[in-house]
Amino acid sequence: MAMALKLLKQLRGPSTTTSTILCRNIRPRFSNLRSTIRLFSDAPLSEPLTTPPHQNPHSPSPSSLNQYELAKFAAIAETWWDSEGPFKPLHQLNPTRLAFIRSTLCRHFGRDPLSPRPFEGLKFVDVGCGGGIVSEPLARLGATVTGVDAVEKNIKIARLHADLDPLTSTIEYRCTTAEKLVEEQKNFDAVFALEVIEHVADPAEFCKSLAALTVPGGATVISTINRSMRAYATAIVAAEYLLHWLPKGTHQWSSFLTPEELALILERASISVQEMAGFVYNPLTGRWSLSDDVNVNFIAYATKIKASNL
């Protein structure tokens, strides 16, 4: 354990401050990327490690689903609300994710960030909601929330937990996909996909669905892991094999996207990235903080391009 903590400390990167949210306007960084970033429209980033579960030929899954990834999360669905279980890292990260969301979306929608319910009257969808650990805080902040997940066990756990609180019992949980919501012509003021895109089979198609669900001028928020050597060392070697925070095999390094790749994929789906921030873990305090270091975990806030600007 001491060796693992030493490794994490060495890989933390620059020190950060928690007094302010450190977000960056990243648009100038991506002006010369078209010729250098690999494309994702032709094939998944990697093949499944094992044969995926049998699919019903009469109910084909949308192209962005990765059945192998769904099976992994179905196996640990009952532990979503165990803050010391496999999802402990997400529970620790959640307050920092929500700080970024609250700051950027209050500014986007012209809401008071000091209000207890700044998202009153807004419709949000949490794609890949899991057990609802993001959907519930968003509902408490006043939003009308729909949580969707392709794993039925996740949705059952999310519904049971949400019903324990009148403020979250209004969440509409559905076992479905972003693609099927698009077919139903659903639209939302803000679309969230947090720690999801690294588990889909086709990131480009997935982002097209997120764009279709976002109203023109609406917001899209995505968080994921950078495909960097530091991310490999911390998110896989340390988190899965040394510290055992996550089950082994939770992540595949080749499925991660760099910030530049994510921004370009979103741009091709008519979503323009406005700000990006990194998440940095302090092993001494056990806390996450927002940073301008996006080398490992990062989150992006983007806006749906209005039709007049296309």
N, C-alpha and C positions, 0 to 999 in steps of 0.2 A: 504493500500500500504506500509506503514512504517513497519507493521508487516511482510509482505511478504519479503521485502528487508532484514529485520533482519534475517529471516529464511534462506534466500539464503546466507547471509554472514556467518552464522554459519555453513552452509553445504558446503562451498567452498572447504574446505580441505587445504592442504599446499599452501603457497604462491609460485608464479612462477616467472620466468624471461622471458621477451620477447626478450632479446638481442640475444639469440641463440635458435635453435630448439632442444628441449629436447626429444630425441628418445631413446628407450631402445632396446638393443639386448635381446630378450626374450626367445630364444631357450632353455637355461638351465632350465627355470621355468617349462617346460612342460614334463620333463623326466619321472615323476611318476604319470601322470594323467589318464592313461588308465583305471585304476580300480576304479576311483572315479567320473569321469565325466559322467553325464547322456547321453544317446544316443538319437539321433534324427531321425534315419532312419525308425522308425516304424510308427510314428504318428505326426501330428502337435502339437505344444506346447500348444495350447488352441483352444477351439471351438469358432466359430464366435458368436458374441453377438446377431445377428439377422440372419434370413434366407437370404442367399446370393441371388443376382438376378438370374433369370432363365437363364440357359445356353443352347445354341443350341446344341442338341445331336449330330448333324452332324459335329460340330466343337469343340471337347472337348478341354478344357483349359489344358495346361501343369500342372503337379502336383504341382509345386511350387507356382502357383498363388493362392491368397486369394481374392475371389470375393468381400467379405465384405470390405476389405481394399481398393480395387480398387474403390468401390463405394464412400467411404469416400473422396478420393482425387479427384474424378471426380466432386464432389459437390463444390469444392473450386478451380477448375482448373483456372478460370479466374483471380485469385488473385496472380498468381505465381510471377509476376513482380511488385507487390505492396509491396514496402519495409516496409510499416507500416501495412500490412495485416497479414493473418494467417501464411505466410511463413517468417515473420520478423526474427525469430530466425535463420533460415537458411541463410538469407542474412547477418546477423551479423556474423555468423560462417564461412561464405564462405572464407574470406581472410586467416583465420587461416588454414582451410582445404587445401587451395591452397599452402600455405607456406610449409606444410608437403609434399604435392605431388611434388612440384617443387624440394625440397631438396632431397628427396629419389629417385625420378626417374632420376634426372640429374646424381646422383651418379650411379644409376643402368645402365643407358645407356651411361655413360661416356660423358655427355654433360656439357657445361659451364653454371652454374646456373646464371651467370651475363648476359648471352645473352638474348636479348629481345624475341627471338623465339627459345628456346633451344630444342623444341620437333619437329623441322622441319624434315619431312620425316618419322615420326612415325605414326602408325595407332592406334587410341584409340577408345574404345567403352564405353559409359556412360549408364549403365544399370539402368533403373528406372530414366531416366533423368528429369522427370517432365517437367517444363517449360524451362529447359536448363541453369539454373544458374551456373552449373559447366561446361557443354559442351562449352559454349561461351568463358570463360576464357582459356580453354584448346586449343580451336581453335586459339585464339589470341596469344598463346604461340607457335604456329606453327604446332600443330598436325593436322592430318587428322582425323576428329571426326565423329563418328556415334553415335547418341543419340536414344535410344529405350525406349519406355514406353508402357505399356499395356492399358493406358487410352488415348483414341483418342483425348479428349479435351486437354490434356497436350501437345500432339504432335502438334496440331493446334496452340496453344499459342506459343510454342517453335519456330515453323517455322515463324510465323508472326514477332516475336521479332528478330530472327536471321537475317531476311531479311533487317532489318534497318541498318545493318553494313556490308560493303563488306568483312570484315575479318571473320565474322561469317556466312555469307550467304552460305558459302561452306559446312556447317555442313549438314550431311545426317540424317534427322529425320525420324524414322519409327515407326509406331504403331504396335509393335510386342513384342516378348518375347525373353529372352536369349535362351530358349530351341529351339525356331524356328530358331534362328541364327545358333545354333549348327546343326540343320537338314540341313541348307544350307551350312554347312561346312565353315563358316566364321571364320577367325582367326585375332587376333589383338596383337600388341606389348604390350599393357596395357589394362586392364579391370578394370572398376570402378563400384562399387556399394555402393553409399554413402547414409546412412540413408534409406536403402532399406530392408536389410535382416530381420529386426524386423517386417516387414509387409508381409512377404511371409508365405505360409502355411507349407512349408517343407524346412528348411534351408539347410539340407544335399543335397537334390536334386538340390537346387538352386546353391550351391557351386560347385557341379559337372558340372553344365552348365557353370559357370564362368571359371572353369578349362579348359573345352573343348574349350572355346573361346580364351584362352590365348596360344600364341605360346610357345613351349618349351624354357625355359630361359626368358620368358616374365614376366611382373609384374602384380600383382593383388592388388588393393587397396580397402579396405572395411572400412567403418565407421559405428558405431552403438552405442547403449546404453547398459551399463553393467546392469545385473540383480542384483542390490544391493539395500539395503535400502536407501542409499543416493540418488540413481537414482530415486527410487520411490518418495522420498520426493521432489526432484528438478524437474525431467522431467515430473512428473505427477501432484503431489499435487500443487507445486508452479507454474509451467509453464501453467498448464491447468485450475486449479481451483482458484488460488490466483491472479496470475498476468494476466491470460487470454491471454498469448502469443499464445497459440494453442487452437483450438476447443476442447472441452471436448470429451474424448474418442479417441483422436488421437493415443495414445499409450496404449498397454496392457503390464503391467509389466511382466507377465508370458511369453511373447513372446521375451523378451530381452535375449541376450546371454552373458555369462561371457567371458572375454578374453581367459580363458583356453578352454572353450567350442568351441569358434570360431576357435582357433588355431588347435584343434583336428579335427574338422569338415573339415577344409581346408587341413590338413595333409592327411586325408583319401581320399581327392580329388586330391592328388599329388601337393598340393600347400604348400610351406614352408614359414611360417611367419618369417620375418627377423627383423622387428622393429615395435614397437608399441608406441603410445604416447596418452596422454589424452588431452581433451579440458576442460579448466576451465574458468568459467564465473565470471567476476568481476562486481557485481551489482552497484558498485560505479562509475565505468567508462563506463559501458555498453559494455565492450569489452571482447572477448575471447582470450585466450593465450594457447600455447602448454605447456604441463607439463608431468611429469612422473607419475602423479596421474590419473589412469585409472578407478577410482571408479564410474564415471558417464558416460560421453561421451568419446569415444576413437576411434582411427583410426589405422589400421594395414596395413603395406606394406609387401607383400609376393611375392615369385617368383615361377614360374611354374617349377617343377622338370623336368630336361631333361631326355629323354628316357634312356640314358646310366646309369643314376643314380637310375632308378627304380628297 
